[in-house]
């Protein structure tokens, strides 16, 4: 019925009442597909999705105490998206990645994420960085039914599928990592005094929980806050405790501060460091002339190392970096950012052409993704935690080098076990195929 031929149904007669009821029903159905992916509506009803584009947002520390190294992650992710876009996009759509600076300040994070969701109307938040920062936006993203994918942190908070069904981690969780690092320490330094310095938030607490599951109570433990770049008192306390090994749950700037401060006070423990704060390029640059202090430092990783030119993933990422990232300094942060981009494209391919928020989260939860990781990601309806483990590295001649075998474990009391699965190779064109 056209408006012209149906003018009578606005006058309130019986025909008009029936037509009004039909109209109300139609509006109700339309309302069920209001862009949050709740109904069966197609991508035209979904925020951030048009026939030609997918708008995605993130919060990143482009400035502030975590900017060293981390500020290069999102540009690397964007570079990978630009590479995909230049090769036809995903189901004919190009990915538009909006990166906003929160300075690693939780108050700023809430402001920029609200802007991304309420003003920019992004389809999803991708790889929001930081434990203290992202924790503050979980409920907001849940309330607005925004997919919250591949958080750049190993906090166990992201793995709560019943409470936060749209949130998924990326990094191995910090308790898993703590167990793996502590197993190495237990085997390598039996009977030695092991101590701990960690960030005063879930990063530090979850790491320590994993360490103490393997070692029991450590000899001494200290923490720091990112707003105070003086770790002299903490390192002095660890020296006074005669620590032989110091395990660090630190971001890169504070890894450098801990190692440099220890050297200044004549404290020479063996350092074992979380992957979060161990990128050699970033930490060496912060230490400057004191970079040789890092020699022998043990850490862990779960992605190909930036210096492994024979690895096909590194060859792909270097090509993308040269063509779409201004040939930026190529380090493990760039590898991380592009690996996030690859996984997100896999998820979009799996979600299909008729893209909704629900279909995206369902695709991730279904799992089955393969990629550059040395261990698998383990997404399922019951597990939103991301990568399942890590392999140990040692800084030798200024470069991180893998040794031993990858390990997997859980964040509870499960054993730390060797993983023997073969690493996947990238597709010939470097872009995940549609599923």
Secondary structure, DSSP 8 states (H G I E B T S, - for coil): --TTTTGGGGTTSHHHHHHHHHHHHHHHHHHHTSSSS-SS--GGGSTTB-SSEEEEEEEE-SSSTTHHHHTTHHHHHHHHHHHHHHTT-BTTBEEEEEEEE-TT-HHHHHHHHHIIIIIS--SEEE--B-HHHHHTTHHHHHHTT-EEEEEBS--GGG--TTT-TTEEE-S--HHHHHHHHHHHHHHHSTT--EEEEEETTHHHHHHHHHHHHHH-S-SEEEEE-TT----HHHHHHHHHTT-SEEEEE--HHHHHHHHHHHHHTT---EEEE-GGG--HHHHHHHHGGGGGGGTT-EEEESS--TT-TTSHHHHHHHHHHHHHSTT----HHHHHHHHHHHHHHHHHHHH-SS--HHHHHHHHHH-----S-SS-B--SSS----B-EEEEEEEETTEEEE-S--EE--SSS---EE---------TTSS----
